[in-house]
Amino acid sequence: MKEQHSIPTGKVERASKFVSTGLKIGGNYVKHYTKKILDPERDNSELHADNAEDIYATLSNLKGSALKVAQMLSMDKGMLPQAYVDKFSLAQYSAPPLSSPLVINTFMKTLGKTPQAMYDSFELQATNAASIGQVHKATKDGKKLAVKIQYPGVANSVSSDLKLVKPFAIRLVGLKEVEMDKYFDEIETKLLEETDYELEVRRSIELTTQCAHIPNLAFPVYYPEWSSSRIITMDWLEGLHLKEFLQTNPSKEIRNQIGQALWDFYDYQIHQLRKVHADPHPGNFLMRENGTLAIFDFGCIKEIPNGFYENYFALTDRSIYNDEKRVKEIYTELEMIHAEDSEKDVIFFSDLFKQMIDMLTLPFTQETFDFSNETYFNDIYAYMDYVSNLKEVKNSKVARGSRHSLYVNRTYFGLYSILSQLKAEVKTKREFSC
Amino acid sequence: MEKYIIRDTYVQFNLEHGREPHSVYELAKLLNESEEAFYTHYASLKAVEKDVWLSKFQETLEQLHNDPVYAGYSSREKLLAFYFLWIQNLLKLRSFILQRKKGFSFRDLRADNLSTLRVAFHDYVNGLLREGEASNEVKERKYISDKYVHGFWIQLLFVLNYWIEDESSEFEQTDAAIEKAVNLSFKLVSENTFDTLLDFGKFVFQSKR
């Protein structure tokens, strides 16, 4: 493809700093994320803005459907550095909101009634546009409701959009196409699930019931009778997004309380339910001054297979490192090292992963962990930087990390990122029973 | 005998036999009517065919006018609402229309079967455009304004063709196609870069003299 070659090599190198979790574990993605955790401002934003510009320009040449690709990319905000997101978000905003007749048509088609007939009041003007739909305000029996409506044709375009992005991802990450397939598979499955609103309602109800006992959390009530394959009706939640919330100067206690609620929510899901809300981007959380946290949007749920869970978390137990054979087994299971790796590679990567995991799982091993601790994130960042510059890592063409690690890592990075911005101190200790 | 009974029977005959009736006689027999009675309503089978299309269109407009929300829409929204409802109504005729696809091309701008529909649609769109001009939604351009309707007729054929070929669930791709096509067309007929360019060109030309 001509377009691929038109990215100057120098820029490819620069752009290669944009990588996604698991695409090359131990690679640049982690670096980006840790960098972002550390301090969003410190991102080498100029460089990224530059790269984003290039990629954006190239994308627009690609098929004249830059918008769709860009939309897809910005759909998964957690995976991209801020500059890319901003650039791509621009493209997203230029997608015009659904017209009122289409909103009504969607209601007629999937629920057989006009919104005016279903609710006491319904605002035809959307209040927010999300990546694959838009949100309208409504009321019914004195209750404030949020009604999410999906753009038509989103599900159909997922696969083709991914195909468009694929050559870029391969180019940027520097992996072979076959190696990328498993990750693309995973992403495609998740994106398709997100377009299935009936599934989302079922899962939301299930998950919110299961997590109802966790203190200081608030979930919307979902209304399956007013929802369909393209429409979700839920309670309208009050609260502020992370950035706005921080501007109100919440006290340390309140921040800790919210941080704890967030941590408990994820801890319970990952270790008890083994199903996790894998979309911890700030837009899905609303914080209130009384120290409670409202959570919504359960479109992206990662179910963690038992085998993966056991191997992944076995590594948080430091004593395991005495058993070298077991550790090697786990690394192989997690696809971090491969059967065809040379003895030297095995030793090299095992060592690398050990240090990395030690650092990233540090919060688990302590009673409480202070996420405002900048040195911690600094250390991670410095180490990741070091790792990504090692020639062994640069030259490795095989993917390291199982497909499941993609969304699990993303969840943890998102969680750490929010907690660090919140500067919360959280009780993190837990006993693993593996 | 009501006209709609003739239309329904005609469509039914097509569906069941996979072909048009060979003669008025054949259809009239099914209707238990004499040929003379048929001719008091329609002059030919072709006329029935045309009226099948036209009546669905008129039915749609009637439904729209009975909806209080419709009156509050802008011209663009009215046209969108029309397409969504029209396509919804055509669903009852989908098999019949798919059969027709082989008989004549929907790409044919002057398709005979759609000729009465075309006249009625032109009227409807002209109304919307006048309304749009009054609300500044549509830009009046000398010599060109009168031709807008032809563009909209092409749009209608596009939507119809798209829907015929659409295989997505609940025809949601057609919804997207309608939304995008109508947004585009109203962008084109509203005041846009073209007018600014024209204005600029005119200025440069005049100030040279």
Interface residues (C-beta under 8 A of the other chain):
Chain A: P96 L98 S99 S100 P101 L102 I104 N105 T106 M108 K109 T110 T114 Q116 Y151 P152 G153 N156 S229 R230
Chain B: V69 Y73 R76 E77 L80 A81 F84 L85 Q88 S168 S169 E170 E172 Q173 D175 A176 I178 E179 V182 N183
